């Protein structure tokens, strides 16, 4: 029988009470790291900072394009941290991974500070209050942004450290430490200055309420200015403006911006604040149980969340997904949320059950219409990986097909700018001072994206060799739509498809390429009816949604309003008719597009396919040769041309085309397989067999090649000694 009077037994509850909180913290950290590892993606915007840091290491200074002093980043301290690694000799391929590790380590630091905050201020039982760290870690957006390669993790850590130092300060030293940490946060993100202002306001109100001395304000302000003021002075001298260029590119307070900001705010509090109850109930509980409430911290949390909400609405929310703007305040948000569970006089076992239920709901996120936050996180992570993979491939392609002095323009500038390592015009103005400070308004007052500034004349005056839209050839952002109003773009550029290695296989992406002599086409003041580009873009969306009749109606309206030199409305009508199996109508519109502009690649391609299907191989070959001549960087033209040549019995010519294709696209498995087929059709079975065997050494899992080789083997078994 156990002796309950022994010292070991009496000390066991105390030991448990000491171990359990730290065990809960460990579980929260492990859960957070595991979640971050499951995401392990890099946000496209992170590559903007990587490019700036790389240019500093190269000796070019903190610039995006060599010789252009434009502050297109808002994370000075984060950029300099990455620069230090580069200066130390760490290659940037590794620094990208380092940025993710630093972000996750910062996230661990935030969770630890949150744990200390709970131990210091929570009204719950000391052994159980760290359950809130599990609630914190259950929010997947925290892991999402910490591992993204962006500065969010470091910013959250510095803010959490500053808040904690301020709230626990019992001497002047504590206020000084808080000021320094908040100053560093302001070097990491401009919003750090806003949160510093919230601390000052809270300190002043609290001092007045307690009728205490205000001398602490000096201790808060002086260190902050020592840290932050040099950056503003250097920025003004180096870049010529008091704020980052992104501020001017995005600035604008109007009804549309406020509406977007309000939606961003309400979406977050619906998803993770339980339709706002996660804030309203804590406020009510704090007032009702005010004798138990830690007034200093509780009031600070409410003040910070309220001011932050006003800020979020005023700036129109964030263009990026998954509530990045709220992540730095999670230490405050989840403190008051957890206190709501501990404040009411209910049994501890019931409170623990409520805490776990809230954690599960936070992890799952069932309050988003038509989906859950869990599904949204995974979908957004996958979408960002795909975007970066495509932009990586596109940037690599641009690097190989552009000279060091050439320019290209783009509206999604992250990975494509980093991997291209070429001069780039940022059509949205984040890294371009002209677009940010001298925007056009030729499209009127319509709003398409949160980034609304553009200057199509400036973009075209740079004479970019290529122009990349965010969604292929479809104009989406205002900066993309405005180009169609300029004659130089309509007459001097054409949709150009590029085949490239993206990830484990070949992908095709559509950009715009300058025609020969494009720089001599005048950039006239737009006189076209802007409705034509609205109808054009709407028609593409309708066609993508398989609403073909509506799409054709929209494209016809486009043709009615469009300038006479715009052929792509007719081409889109022809392509849509093809999807509806109406070949005659398609042919008429494709031919009409070519009559306006012979550079319409899709018109050549689709007409060639129609002619080949009708058995008119000679005419089809002419169309496909035009595709290859105009766009030698896409495999489609080679594939169709080789097929048409084979069908007309010109096997040697077909193989020659495929050899050219295989030479130009060494990573594409399809041309090699087609060469084997061409040799087989030409009657050269041994050559076909040899080529298939070579192909299978590179692609052993290709079932089509394996089946073809097996059929040749069976043919030899039944007809030995024959080569036909």
C-alpha positions in Angstrom: 0.0 0.0 0.0 1.3 3.5 -1.0 2.5 5.6 1.9 1.0 9.1 1.3 3.0 10.6 4.1 6.4 10.2 2.3 8.1 13.4 1.1 8.2 12.0 -2.5 4.5 11.6 -2.6 3.7 15.0 -1.1 6.0 16.7 -3.7 4.5 14.8 -6.6 1.6 17.3 -7.3 4.0 20.2 -7.1 6.3 18.4 -9.6 3.4 17.8 -11.9 2.3 21.4 -11.7 5.8 22.5 -12.7 6.2 20.0 -15.6 2.8 20.2 -17.2 3.0 23.8 -18.4 6.4 23.3 -20.0 5.1 20.1 -21.6 2.2 21.9 -23.1 4.5 24.5 -24.4 6.7 21.8 -26.0 3.6 20.2 -27.6 2.6 23.6 -29.0 6.0 24.2 -30.4 6.2 20.8 -32.0 2.7 21.2 -33.5 3.7 24.6 -34.9 6.9 23.3 -36.4 5.1 20.3 -37.9 2.5 22.6 -39.5 5.2 24.8 -40.9 7.0 21.9 -42.3 3.8 20.6 -44.0 3.5 24.0 -45.8 7.2 24.7 -46.5 6.5 27.0 -49.4 8.1 30.3 -50.4 5.8 33.3 -51.0 6.3 34.9 -54.4 6.8 38.3 -52.9 9.7 37.0 -50.8 11.8 37.0 -54.0 11.6 40.7 -54.2 13.6 40.9 -51.0 16.0 38.2 -52.2 16.7 40.2 -55.3 17.4 43.4 -53.3 19.7 41.5 -50.9 21.5 39.8 -53.8 22.2 43.2 -55.4 23.6 44.5 -52.1 26.0 41.5 -52.0 27.0 42.2 -55.6 28.0 45.7 -54.7 25.1 47.4 -56.6 23.4 48.7 -53.5 19.8 48.2 -52.2 18.3 48.5 -55.7 16.0 46.3 -57.8 17.4 47.3 -61.2 21.1 48.4 -61.4 21.4 52.1 -61.3 17.7 52.8 -60.2 17.3 53.9 -56.6 13.8 52.7 -55.8 12.8 51.3 -52.4 10.5 48.5 -53.5 10.7 46.7 -50.2 9.2 47.4 -46.8 11.4 45.2 -44.6 14.7 46.9 -44.2 16.0 44.9 -41.2 14.9 41.5 -42.7 16.6 42.4 -46.0 19.8 43.3 -44.2 19.7 40.1 -42.2 19.6 38.1 -45.4 22.3 40.3 -46.9 24.6 39.4 -44.0 24.3 35.7 -44.9 25.1 36.6 -48.5 28.1 38.7 -47.5 29.4 35.8 -45.4 29.5 33.7 -48.5 26.2 31.7 -48.2 24.8 31.2 -51.7 21.4 32.6 -52.3 20.0 29.2 -53.2 20.7 28.4 -49.5 19.6 31.8 -48.2 16.1 31.2 -49.4 16.0 28.1 -47.1 17.7 30.1 -44.4 14.9 32.7 -44.5 12.3 30.0 -43.9 14.3 28.5 -41.0 14.7 32.0 -39.5 11.0 32.6 -39.8 10.1 29.3 -38.1 12.6 30.1 -35.3 11.0 33.5 -34.9 7.6 31.8 -34.6 8.9 29.5 -31.9 10.1 32.7 -30.1 6.6 34.2 -30.4 5.0 31.1 -28.8 7.5 31.2 -25.9 6.8 34.9 -25.3 3.0 34.1 -25.4 3.6 31.3 -22.9 5.5 33.8 -20.6 2.6 36.3 -21.0 0.1 33.7 -19.9 2.2 32.7 -16.9 2.5 36.3 -15.8 -1.0 37.6 -16.4 -3.6 34.9 -17.0 -6.4 34.4 -14.4 -6.6 30.7 -15.1 -4.9 28.0 -13.1 -1.2 28.1 -13.6 -1.0 24.4 -14.5 -3.6 24.8 -17.3 -3.2 28.3 -18.7 -0.5 27.1 -21.2 -3.3 25.2 -23.0 -3.8 28.5 -24.8 -0.4 27.9 -26.5 -2.1 25.0 -28.2 -4.9 27.3 -29.3 -2.3 29.7 -30.7 -0.5 27.0 -32.6 -3.8 25.6 -34.0 -4.1 28.7 -36.2 -2.5 27.6 -39.4 -2.0 31.1 -40.7 0.8 31.6 -38.2 2.8 28.7 -39.5 1.9 29.6 -43.0 3.5 33.1 -42.8 6.4 32.1 -40.6 7.6 29.6 -43.2 6.9 31.7 -46.2 10.3 33.4 -46.4 8.8 36.7 -45.6 9.6 39.0 -42.7 6.3 38.2 -40.8 7.9 35.9 -38.3 10.7 38.3 -37.3 8.2 41.2 -37.1 5.9 39.2 -34.9 8.8 38.2 -32.6 10.1 41.8 -32.2 6.6 43.1 -31.5 5.8 40.3 -29.0 9.1 41.0 -27.3 8.4 44.7 -27.2 4.9 44.2 -25.9 6.1 41.8 -23.2 8.9 44.1 -22.1 6.5 47.0 -21.8 3.8 45.1 -20.0 6.1 43.6 -17.4 8.3 46.6 -17.0 8.9 47.4 -13.3 11.8 49.8 -13.9 13.1 52.3 -16.4 15.2 49.5 -18.0 12.1 47.6 -19.0 10.7 50.6 -20.8 14.1 51.1 -22.6 14.1 47.5 -23.7 10.6 47.8 -25.0 11.5 50.9 -26.9 14.5 49.3 -28.6 12.5 46.2 -29.6 9.7 48.2 -31.0 12.2 50.3 -32.9 13.6 47.2 -34.4 10.1 46.1 -35.3 9.7 49.4 -37.1 12.8 48.7 -39.1 11.3 45.3 -40.1 7.8 46.6 -41.1 6.5 50.2 -41.2 3.6 49.1 -39.1 6.0 48.8 -36.2 5.7 52.6 -35.8 1.9 52.3 -35.5 2.3 49.7 -32.7 4.8 51.9 -31.0 2.3 54.7 -31.1 -0.3 52.4 -29.5 2.2 51.7 -26.6 2.8 55.4 -26.1 -1.0 56.1 -26.1 -1.6 53.3 -23.6 1.3 54.5 -21.4 0.0 58.1 -21.4 -3.6 57.1 -20.6 -2.5 54.7 -17.9 -0.3 57.4 -16.4 -3.1 59.9 -16.3 -5.5 57.3 -14.8 -3.0 56.5 -12.1 -1.9 60.1 -11.8 1.7 59.0 -12.1 4.7 60.7 -13.7 4.9 61.0 -17.5 8.7 60.9 -17.5 8.5 57.3 -18.8 7.4 58.7 -22.1 10.9 60.0 -22.7 12.4 56.6 -21.9 10.0 55.1 -24.5 10.5 57.7 -27.2 14.3 58.3 -27.1 15.6 54.8 -27.8 12.9 54.3 -30.5 14.1 57.4 -32.3 17.7 56.4 -31.9 16.9 53.2 -33.8 14.4 54.4 -36.4 15.5 58.0 -37.2 18.7 57.0 -39.0 16.7 54.8 -41.4 14.4 57.7 -42.4 17.3 60.1 -42.8 19.2 57.6 -45.0 16.1 56.7 -47.0 15.4 60.4 -47.7 19.0 60.9 -48.8 19.4 57.6 -50.8 15.9 57.2 -52.4 14.7 60.8 -52.2 11.4 60.0 -50.4 10.4 59.7 -46.7 8.5 56.4 -47.2 9.1 53.2 -49.2 8.0 53.3 -52.9 5.4 50.7 -52.1 3.5 53.2 -49.9 3.0 55.5 -52.9 2.2 52.7 -55.2 -0.6 51.4 -52.9 -1.7 54.7 -51.2 -5.3 55.8 -51.8 -8.2 56.3 -49.5 -11.6 56.0 -51.1 -14.9 54.1 -50.8 -13.6 51.1 -52.7 -10.5 50.8 -50.5 -12.5 51.1 -47.3 -14.9 48.5 -48.6 -12.1 46.1 -49.3 -10.5 46.8 -45.9 -13.8 46.2 -44.1 -14.2 42.9 -45.9 -10.7 41.8 -45.0 -11.4 42.6 -41.3 -14.7 40.9 -41.2 -13.4 37.8 -43.0 -10.7 37.3 -40.4 -13.0 37.8 -37.4 -15.5 35.5 -39.0 -13.0 32.8 -39.7 -10.9 32.9 -36.5 -12.8 35.2 -34.2 -16.1 33.1 -34.4 -18.1 35.8 -36.2 -16.6 38.5 -33.9 -17.7 36.8 -30.8 -14.0 36.0 -30.0 -13.5 39.7 -29.4 -16.9 40.9 -28.2 -17.3 38.2 -25.5 -13.8 38.9 -24.1 -14.7 42.6 -23.8 -18.0 41.8 -22.1 -16.3 39.3 -19.8 -13.5 41.7 -18.9 -16.1 44.3 -17.9 -18.2 41.9 -16.0 -15.4 40.3 -14.2 -13.2 43.4 -14.0 -12.1 42.7 -10.5 -10.4 39.5 -11.7 -9.2 41.0 -15.0 -5.6 42.1 -15.5 -6.6 45.6 -16.4 -3.2 46.7 -17.8 -2.9 43.9 -20.3 -6.5 43.5 -21.0 -6.9 47.2 -21.8 -3.8 47.2 -23.9 -5.1 44.2 -25.9 -8.4 45.9 -26.7 -6.7 49.2 -27.6 -4.2 47.5 -29.9 -6.8 45.4 -31.7 -9.1 48.3 -32.1 -6.5 50.7 -33.5 -5.2 47.9 -35.7 -8.7 47.2 -37.0 -9.0 50.9 -38.0 -5.6 50.7 -39.7 -6.5 47.5 -41.7 -9.7 49.1 -43.0 -8.0 52.4 -43.9 -5.3 50.7 -46.0 -7.9 48.4 -47.8 -6.7 45.2 -46.2 -3.9 43.1 -47.8 -3.5 41.8 -51.3 -2.0 38.6 -50.0 -4.0 35.7 -48.7 -4.4 34.2 -45.2 -4.6 37.3 -43.0 -1.0 38.3 -42.9 -1.8 41.6 -41.3 -3.3 40.0 -38.2 -0.4 37.5 -37.5 1.7 40.0 -35.4 -1.2 40.5 -33.0 -1.9 36.9 -32.3 -0.2 37.1 -28.9 -2.8 39.7 -27.9 -5.7 38.2 -29.7 -5.3 34.7 -28.2 -4.6 36.1 -24.8 -8.0 37.8 -24.5 -9.7 34.8 -26.2 -8.3 32.4 -23.7 -9.1 34.7 -20.8 -12.7 34.6 -21.8 -12.7 30.9 -21.0 -11.0 31.2 -17.6 -12.9 34.3 -16.3 -16.4 32.8 -15.9 -17.0 30.9 -12.6 -17.2 27.4 -14.2 -15.6 24.1 -13.4 -12.0 23.8 -14.6 -12.8 20.6 -16.4 -15.5 22.3 -18.4 -13.1 25.2 -19.2 -10.5 22.8 -20.4 -13.1 21.1 -22.7 -14.1 24.6 -24.0 -10.5 25.5 -24.7 -9.9 22.2 -26.6 -13.1 22.7 -28.6 -12.1 26.3 -29.5 -8.7 24.9 -30.6 -10.2 22.3 -32.8 -12.5 24.9 -34.4 -9.5 27.2 -34.9 -7.6 24.4 -36.6 -10.5 23.4 -38.8 -12.0 26.8 -39.5 -15.5 25.8 -40.5 -16.9 29.4 -40.6 -15.7 30.2 -44.2 -18.5 30.0 -46.7 -18.4 26.9 -49.0 -15.1 25.6 -47.5 -13.0 25.5 -44.3 -9.9 27.4 -43.4 -8.0 24.2 -43.3 -8.9 23.5 -46.9 -8.2 27.1 -47.8 -4.7 27.0 -46.3 -3.8 23.9 -48.1 -5.3 25.2 -51.4 -3.5 28.6 -51.1 -0.2 26.9 -50.2 -0.5 24.7 -53.3 -1.5 27.7 -55.5 1.5 29.7 -54.3 3.9 26.7 -54.9 2.5 26.4 -58.5 2.8 30.2 -59.1 6.4 30.2 -57.9 7.2 27.1 -59.9 5.9 28.7 -63.1 7.5 32.1 -62.4 10.8 30.3 -61.6 10.7 28.6 -65.0 9.6 31.7 -66.8 12.4 33.8 -65.2 14.9 31.1 -66.1 13.7 31.2 -69.6 13.9 35.0 -69.8 17.4 34.9 -68.5 18.4 32.6 -71.3 16.6 34.5 -74.0 17.4 38.1 -73.1 20.6 40.1 -73.1 21.9 41.8 -70.0 20.8 45.2 -71.2 17.3 44.1 -72.3 14.1 44.9 -70.4 10.9 43.0 -69.7 7.7 44.1 -68.0 5.7 42.2 -65.5 2.8 42.5 -63.1 3.8 39.7 -60.8 7.4 40.5 -60.1 8.6 38.1 -57.4 10.2 34.9 -58.5 10.2 35.8 -62.2 12.3 38.9 -61.4 14.7 37.0 -59.1 15.4 34.1 -61.5 15.4 36.2 -64.7 18.1 38.5 -63.2 17.3 41.0 -66.0 16.1 44.6 -66.0 12.4 44.6 -65.2 9.6 47.2 -65.4 7.2 46.6 -62.5 3.8 47.4 -64.1 2.2 47.8 -60.7 4.8 50.3 -59.5 6.0 48.6 -56.4 9.6 48.8 -57.6 9.1 51.6 -60.2 9.0 55.2 -59.1 7.4 56.5 -62.3 4.4 54.3 -62.0 4.1 55.0 -58.3 4.4 58.7 -58.5 3.0 59.5 -62.0 0.1 57.2 -62.6 -2.3 57.4 -65.5 -6.1 57.3 -65.4 -7.0 56.4 -68.9 -9.2 53.5 -67.8 -11.5 55.7 -65.7 -12.4 54.9 -62.1 -12.9 51.2 -62.4 -11.1 49.0 -59.8 -9.7 45.6 -60.8 -7.0 44.9 -58.3 -5.9 46.4 -55.0 -2.9 47.7 -56.9 -4.5 50.3 -59.0 -1.7 52.5 -60.2 -0.3 52.1 -63.7 1.5 54.0 -66.5 1.3 52.2 -69.8 3.2 54.9 -71.7 6.2 54.6 -69.3 6.1 50.8 -69.7 6.2 50.9 -73.5 8.8 53.6 -73.5 11.1 51.2 -71.9 10.8 49.0 -75.0 10.5 45.7 -73.2 11.4 42.6 -75.2 8.7 40.7 -73.3 5.7 41.6 -71.3 4.3 39.1 -68.7 0.7 39.2 -67.4 -0.4 37.6 -64.2 -2.8 35.2 -66.0 -1.1 34.5 -69.4 -2.6 36.5 -72.2 -5.7 37.6 -70.4 -5.6 41.2 -69.1 -6.6 41.3 -65.5 -4.9 44.2 -63.6 -5.5 47.8 -64.6 -1.8 48.0 -65.6 -2.4 45.1 -68.1 -5.7 46.4 -69.5 -4.3 49.9 -70.1 -1.7 48.5 -72.5 -4.4 47.5 -74.9 -5.4 51.1 -75.3 -1.9 51.9 -76.7 -1.3 51.4 -80.4 2.3 50.3 -79.8 1.2 47.4 -77.7 -1.6 46.3 -80.1 0.5 46.5 -83.2 4.0 45.8 -81.7 3.4 42.9 -79.4 1.8 39.5 -79.8 0.9 36.5 -77.5 3.9 34.2 -77.4 3.8 30.7 -76.0 6.9 29.3 -74.3 7.5 25.7 -73.4 9.8 25.2 -70.4 10.8 22.8 -67.7 8.7 23.6 -64.6 9.2 21.2 -61.8 9.2 17.6 -63.0 7.8 18.2 -66.5 7.2 20.6 -69.4 4.8 23.5 -69.0 3.6 26.1 -71.4 3.2 29.8 -70.4 1.9 32.6 -72.5 3.6 36.0 -72.5 3.8 38.9 -75.0 6.7 39.4 -77.3 7.8 42.5 -79.2 7.6 42.2 -83.0 10.5 43.4 -85.1 10.3 47.3 -85.2 7.9 47.5 -82.2 9.9 50.5 -80.8 9.1 52.5 -84.0 5.3 52.2 -83.5 4.0 55.5 -82.1 2.6 55.6 -78.5 -0.4 57.6 -79.2 -2.8 59.1 -76.7 -5.5 56.4 -76.3 -8.7 57.2 -78.3 -10.2 53.7 -78.2 -13.4 52.9 -76.3 -12.3 51.3 -73.1 -15.3 49.0 -73.2 -13.6 46.8 -75.8 -11.0 45.6 -73.3 -13.7 45.0 -70.7 -15.6 42.9 -73.0 -12.5 41.0 -74.1 -11.5 40.1 -70.6 -15.0 39.2 -69.6 -15.3 37.0 -72.7 -12.2 35.0 -71.7 -13.5 34.4 -68.2 -16.8 33.2 -69.7 -15.1 30.9 -72.1 -13.0 29.5 -69.3 -16.2 28.8 -67.5 -17.6 27.0 -70.5 -20.3 29.6 -71.0 -19.6 29.7 -74.7 -22.7 31.5 -76.0 -22.2 34.4 -73.5 -18.5 34.4 -74.3 -19.1 34.8 -78.0 -21.6 37.7 -77.3 -18.9 39.4 -75.2 -16.2 38.9 -77.9 -18.6 40.3 -80.5 -19.1 43.4 -78.4 -15.4 43.7 -78.0 -15.0 43.6 -81.8 -17.6 46.3 -82.1 -15.8 48.7 -79.8 -12.2 47.7 -80.6 -9.8 49.7 -82.8 -9.4 48.3 -86.4 -6.0 46.9 -85.6 -7.2 44.6 -82.8 -7.6 41.1 -84.2 -7.8 39.0 -81.0 -11.5 39.5 -80.5 -12.1 37.6 -83.7 -9.5 35.0 -82.9 -11.3 34.4 -79.5 -14.6 34.0 -81.3 -13.0 31.4 -83.6 -11.5 29.5 -80.7 -14.8 29.5 -78.9 -16.7 28.2 -81.9 -14.2 25.3 -82.1 -15.0 24.3 -78.6 -18.7 24.3 -79.7 -17.8 22.0 -82.6 -18.9 24.7 -85.1 -15.9 24.6 -87.5 -17.3 26.7 -90.3 -18.0 29.7 -88.0 -14.6 29.2 -86.4 -12.8 29.2 -89.7 -14.4 32.5 -90.8 -13.4 34.3 -87.6 -9.9 32.8 -87.5 -9.3 33.9 -91.1 -10.7 37.4 -90.3 -8.2 37.7 -87.4 -5.3 36.8 -89.7 -6.5 39.3 -92.3 -6.0 42.0 -89.6 -2.9 40.6 -88.0 -0.8 37.8 -89.5 0.9 37.3 -86.1 -2.1 35.6 -84.6 -0.5 32.3 -83.6 -3.6 30.6 -82.4 -5.4 31.3 -85.7 -2.6 29.7 -87.7 -2.5 26.8 -85.3 -6.3 26.1 -85.2 -6.7 26.6 -89.0 -3.8 24.1 -89.5 -5.5 21.5 -87.3 -8.8 22.0 -89.1 -7.1 21.5 -92.5 -5.2 18.4 -91.2 -8.4 16.9 -90.0 -10.0 17.5 -93.4 -7.1 15.7 -95.1 -5.6 18.9 -96.6 -2.1 18.2 -95.3 -0.3 20.6 -97.7 -2.3 23.6 -96.5 -2.0 22.5 -92.9 1.7 22.3 -93.2 1.9 25.9 -94.4 -0.1 27.0 -91.3 2.1 25.0 -88.9 5.3 26.2 -90.5 4.0 29.7 -89.8 3.5 28.8 -86.2 7.0 27.4 -85.9 8.5 30.5 -87.6 6.6 33.0 -85.4 6.9 31.0 -82.2 9.9 28.6 -82.2 9.9 28.4 -78.4 6.7 26.3 -78.1 6.5 22.6 -78.8 3.0 22.7 -80.2 4.0 24.0 -83.7 6.7 21.3 -84.0 4.3 18.5 -82.9 1.6 19.5 -85.3 4.0 20.1 -88.2 5.7 16.7 -87.8 2.3 15.0 -87.6 1.1 16.7 -90.8 4.3 15.8 -92.6 4.0 12.1 -91.5 0.4 12.0 -92.7 1.5 13.3 -96.0 4.2 10.6 -96.3 7.2 12.9 -95.7 8.7 10.9 -92.9 12.2 12.2 -93.2 11.0 15.8 -93.1 8.8 14.9 -90.1 11.8 13.5 -88.3 13.9 16.5 -89.1 11.3 18.8 -87.5 11.3 16.6 -84.4 15.0 16.6 -84.2 14.9 20.4 -84.3 12.3 20.3 -81.5 14.3 17.8 -79.4 17.4 20.0 -79.8 15.6 23.1 -78.7 13.7 21.4 -75.9 16.1 18.8 -74.4 14.0 18.3 -71.4 10.8 17.4 -73.3 10.2 13.6 -73.5 7.5 13.9 -76.2 9.7 14.9 -79.2 11.9 11.8 -78.7 8.9 9.5 -78.6 7.6 11.1 -81.8 10.9 10.6 -83.6 10.6 6.9 -82.8 7.1 6.9 -84.3 8.3 8.7 -87.4 11.0 6.1 -88.0 8.5 3.4 -87.5 6.1 4.9 -90.0 9.0 5.3 -92.4 9.6 1.5 -92.2 12.9 1.8 -90.2 12.0 -0.6 -87.4 15.5 -1.2 -86.1 16.1 2.6 -85.8 12.7 3.0 -84.1 13.5 0.2 -81.7 16.9 1.7 -80.8 15.5 5.1 -80.2 12.7 3.8 -78.0 15.2 1.8 -76.0 17.3 5.0 -75.5 14.2 7.0 -74.6 13.2 4.4 -72.0 16.6 4.7 -70.3 15.7 8.4 -69.6 12.0 7.8 -69.0 11.6 4.2 -67.8 8.0 4.8 -66.6 6.6 5.9 -69.9 3.9 3.4 -70.6 3.3 4.5 -74.2 6.9 4.0 -75.2 7.0 0.7 -73.4 3.9 -0.6 -75.2 5.3 0.5 -78.6 8.6 -1.2 -77.9 6.8 -4.4 -76.8 4.7 -4.4 -80.0 7.9 -4.1 -82.1 9.4 -7.0 -80.2 6.3 -9.2 -80.9 6.5 -8.2 -84.5 10.1 -9.4 -84.7 9.1 -12.6 -83.0 6.4 -13.4 -85.6 8.4 -12.1 -88.6 12.1 -12.7 -87.8 14.6 -11.1 -90.1 12.3 -8.4 -91.4 12.7 -4.7 -91.0 9.3 -3.5 -92.2 
